[in-house]
Amino acid sequence: MTARETANPSKPLVLVVEDEAALATMLRYNLEKEGYRVAEAADGEEALTVLAERKPDLVLLDWMLPSLSGIEICRQIRRKPATRELPIIMLTARGEEGDKIRGLNTGADDYLTKPFSLPELMARVRALLRRAQPVSQKGQISWGDVSMDLASHRVVRAGKAIHLGPTEFRLLQFFLQHPGTVFSREELLDAVWGPDIYVEPRTVDVHIRRLRKALNCDTEADIIRTVRAAGYALDNEDAA
């Protein structure tokens, strides 16, 4: 099957990876109505082919797919430098908390359980695309041995490049702008995800773990402090 793509190169491109033809058609219709270009893939192998040919701006990824699961596709996207920061929303009928945590831990930026509200999905697409846009302000933010270049969207710690997804980048940027301040999960959701979209507070914990893993590299000191019953802060036990 050949992936289908709508034309208009000035608009963001959304790759819909969905094997249910009716749902794929509905998603394409609503995304085009919102002004997006749409590429489609009906199975995992086709999705990887599309990704190898051109890079979309966002992927709507079904968990249960023929040939390769959405989880495996997500892993492969995150392994490759060219697509490591690609925003991913996982769509699935698996609604248990453990499934959500697994999807987010694999590398998804957001997770929506079927059946879902189309207005909610479109709001999440808009919010994730907005967060993934290159940071408009220029300059650098530094704290300790961490340096963030806002113009080039790069992070370095102790002289080593740190690869972050769009959500982790914004999360770190917020921490770097407010070092030492403890923020609750709800405050982080409002600041990083935005007040116009609902995300479960537990999602913050998942992204904090991903940010820690990227920053620490198993050798550096942990600079994200967990404050029991309060939230998180950019500092460490020695600096507290």
Phi and psi in degrees as a GROMACS rama.xvg file:
@    title "Ramachandran Plot"
@    xaxis  label "Phi"
@    yaxis  label "Psi"
@TYPE xy
-94.2643  131.625  THR-2
-62.7232  141.751  ALA-3
-104.768  138.52  ARG-4
-138.154  136.04  GLU-5
-83.1483  155.587  THR-6
-96.8673  154.567  ALA-7
135.782  80.6812  ASN-8
-64.0642  -11.3815  PRO-9
-81.004  -11.0942  SER-10
-100.046  152.636  LYS-11
-59.2249  142.75  PRO-12
-101.232  123.894  LEU-13
-109.759  124.909  VAL-14
-93.6523  118.478  LEU-15
-98.9476  114.834  VAL-16
-108.043  99.0185  VAL-17
-152.748  127.692  GLU-18
-91.2178  -10.4918  ASP-19
-84.1567  109.784  GLU-20
-58.8547  -41.4496  ALA-21
-64.3057  -42.6526  ALA-22
-68.2456  -39.8033  LEU-23
-61.1447  -40.7828  ALA-24
-65.1037  -42.2191  THR-25
-64.4165  -42.1883  MET-26
-64.2127  -43.3747  LEU-27
-60.6856  -45.2401  ARG-28
-59.4485  -46.8042  TYR-29
-72.6627  -34.2797  ASN-30
-68.0107  -42.1934  LEU-31
-64.5426  -35.453  GLU-32
-62.5226  -32.2402  LYS-33
-81.6183  -5.3239  GLU-34
99.4458  9.28744  GLY-35
-90.4774  153.525  TYR-36
-80.4035  153.335  ARG-37
-135.032  129.549  VAL-38
-113.068  147.341  ALA-39
-123.982  146.848  GLU-40
-142.176  135.225  ALA-41
-98.0455  -6.17077  ALA-42
-153.129  174.781  ASP-43
-65.1748  -43.0413  GLY-44
-62.6694  -41.8373  GLU-45
-64.9469  -38.0229  GLU-46
-60.6754  -43.8547  ALA-47
-65.6172  -33.8195  LEU-48
-64.814  -44.8064  THR-49
-61.1267  -44.5575  VAL-50
-64.7144  -31.0394  LEU-51
-73.254  -27.8088  ALA-52
-85.8794  -36.3492  GLU-53
-158.124  149.373  ARG-54
-97.0586  117.229  LYS-55
-75.5629  173.165  PRO-56
-89.9825  -19.1963  ASP-57
-162.167  149.625  LEU-58
-120.922  127.951  VAL-59
-97.6458  113.913  LEU-60
-121.324  116.15  LEU-61
-73.1861  142.284  ASP-62
-71.9907  -50.919  TRP-63
-92.1031  107.31  MET-64
-134.01  153.306  LEU-65
-66.2078  151.086  PRO-66
72.2769  -54.7003  SER-67
-137.282  136.976  LEU-68
-75.4565  160.56  SER-69
-59.8144  -33.9625  GLY-70
-61.5294  -44.4245  ILE-71
-68.1265  -38.8873  GLU-72
-61.533  -43.375  ILE-73
-59.3336  -43.7823  CYS-74
-60.4718  -44.5121  ARG-75
-66.6424  -37.0658  GLN-76
-61.0193  -43.3406  ILE-77
-74.026  -22.1515  ARG-78
-75.15  -28.6954  ARG-79
-91.8931  128.918  LYS-80
-54.8639  -35.8293  PRO-81
-68.1806  -25.6078  ALA-82
-121.475  8.09756  THR-83
-57.8325  -34.0489  ARG-84
-99.6163  9.98003  GLU-85
-66.5816  124.633  LEU-86
-65.8606  135.927  PRO-87
-131.1  127.898  ILE-88
-111.213  120.78  ILE-89
-92.0397  131.489  MET-90
-112.476  128.264  LEU-91
-159.903  154.886  THR-92
-82.9589  -7.48853  ALA-93
-82.0238  104.645  ARG-94
-104.998  2.47974  GLY-95
-69.0639  149.266  GLU-96
-57.8873  -40.0836  GLU-97
-60.6129  -36.8175  GLY-98
-67.181  -41.1303  ASP-99
-62.4345  -44.5223  LYS-100
-63.1367  -40.3914  ILE-101
-62.3514  -44.7453  ARG-102
-61.5678  -43.4224  GLY-103
-68.9755  -40.0353  LEU-104
-64.8757  -30.0484  ASN-105
-69.625  -25.2792  THR-106
136.572  -1.12161  GLY-107
-67.6178  142.96  ALA-108
-85.8391  -24.6594  ASP-109
-151.474  164.833  ASP-110
-147.162  125.955  TYR-111
-130.717  129.26  LEU-112
-91.2655  133.943  THR-113
-77.4143  145.274  LYS-114
-73.9769  144.326  PRO-115
-122.015  162.689  PHE-116
-82.0255  127.093  SER-117
-61.7801  -41.9912  LEU-118
-59.4971  -37.7182  PRO-119
-66.2158  -42.6649  GLU-120
-60.8675  -45.5064  LEU-121
-63.2592  -36.5848  MET-122
-64.1331  -39.2745  ALA-123
-69.0214  -38.409  ARG-124
-61.1801  -47.9332  VAL-125
-60.5557  -44.9066  ARG-126
-65.0626  -42.5318  ALA-127
-70.1456  -39.3694  LEU-128
-64.7017  -38.2287  LEU-129
-64.3301  -42.163  ARG-130
-69.0735  -28.1821  ARG-131
-83.3371  -9.7127  ALA-132
-65.9334  145.63  GLN-133
-55.1266  140.226  PRO-134
-65.3011  129.749  VAL-135
-75.6424  -37.3334  SER-136
-73.8712  153.586  GLN-137
-107.895  170.834  LYS-138
110.328  -174.381  GLY-139
-128.695  152.605  GLN-140
-121.797  132.229  ILE-141
-132.324  148.736  SER-142
-154.699  123.147  TRP-143
59.8761  -128.228  GLY-144
-97.9675  14.8526  ASP-145
-105.652  131.046  VAL-146
-131.253  132.589  SER-147
-119.811  124.089  MET-148
-96.8912  111.594  ASP-149
-73.3753  -27.7462  LEU-150
-75.5874  -42.8695  ALA-151
-95.0964  -4.56549  SER-152
61.3039  45.0643  HIS-153
-122.982  148.424  ARG-154
-127.52  136.29  VAL-155
-129.432  136.714  VAL-156
-129.913  125.74  ARG-157
52.1479  38.2606  ALA-158
83.3299  -2.136  GLY-159
-107.883  136.888  LYS-160
-68.451  135.828  ALA-161
-112.78  125.209  ILE-162
-96.5393  119.666  HIS-163
-124.283  145.537  LEU-164
-73.1397  169.629  GLY-165
-59.8342  -38.4765  PRO-166
-70.1688  -43.1802  THR-167
-65.1699  -35.1677  GLU-168
-61.6809  -47.1697  PHE-169
-67.7191  -35.4172  ARG-170
-63.8046  -46.798  LEU-171
-64.9608  -40.5966  LEU-172
-58.3356  -43.5881  GLN-173
-63.4089  -43.8427  PHE-174
-62.0535  -44.0601  PHE-175
-63.2405  -30.4181  LEU-176
-78.527  -13.6665  GLN-177
-138.251  57.3266  HIS-178
-63.2245  141.217  PRO-179
84.1118  -12.5826  GLY-180
-88.6765  132.679  THR-181
-86.6753  127.83  VAL-182
-118.879  136.042  PHE-183
-73.379  166.599  SER-184
-58.9946  -41.6901  ARG-185
-63.7339  -40.3917  GLU-186
-65.6297  -39.9323  GLU-187
-66.5539  -38.0537  LEU-188
-60.5369  -45.1427  LEU-189
-65.0147  -40.1796  ASP-190
-77.5098  -37.7767  ALA-191
-99.8528  -44.6356  VAL-192
-87.0935  -30.8833  TRP-193
99.6335  149.378  GLY-194
-76.1215  -7.8225  PRO-195
-91.0081  6.74754  ASP-196
-141.07  138.736  ILE-197
-90.8942  123.873  TYR-198
-132.849  137.176  VAL-199
-64.8346  139.577  GLU-200
-54.4776  -31.489  PRO-201
-61.5267  -25.4423  ARG-202
-60.392  -33.7733  THR-203
-58.4784  -42.9867  VAL-204
-59.911  -40.304  ASP-205
-62.853  -45.6871  VAL-206
-71.7719  -30.9847  HIS-207
-62.7674  -43.1502  ILE-208
-62.1391  -41.6687  ARG-209
-65.7433  -39.1073  ARG-210
-65.6524  -43.2254  LEU-211
-60.5599  -46.1104  ARG-212
-59.6429  -41.8309  LYS-213
-68.7697  -41.957  ALA-214
-73.5614  -38.4481  LEU-215
-79.2447  -34.0724  ASN-216
52.04  26.6223  CYS-217
64.2917  5.0895  ASP-218
-128.62  -28.1736  THR-219
-89.7563  157.97  GLU-220
-68.0729  146.499  ALA-221
-76.2825  121.441  ASP-222
-104.385  0.116683  ILE-223
-99.6711  110.557  ILE-224
-93.728  132.048  ARG-225
-90.9396  124.9  THR-226
-107.179  110.897  VAL-227
-54.2917  130.174  ARG-228
64.3495  10.8331  ALA-229
-126.126  -48.3459  ALA-230
149.48  -136.287  GLY-231
-136.323  154.736  TYR-232
-146.458  154.33  ALA-233
-89.3218  96.5639  LEU-234
-173.764  -163.575  ASP-235
-145.363  175.267  ASN-236
-60.9267  -34.787  GLU-237
-70.6659  -33.811  ASP-238
-84.7974  -16.3714  ALA-239
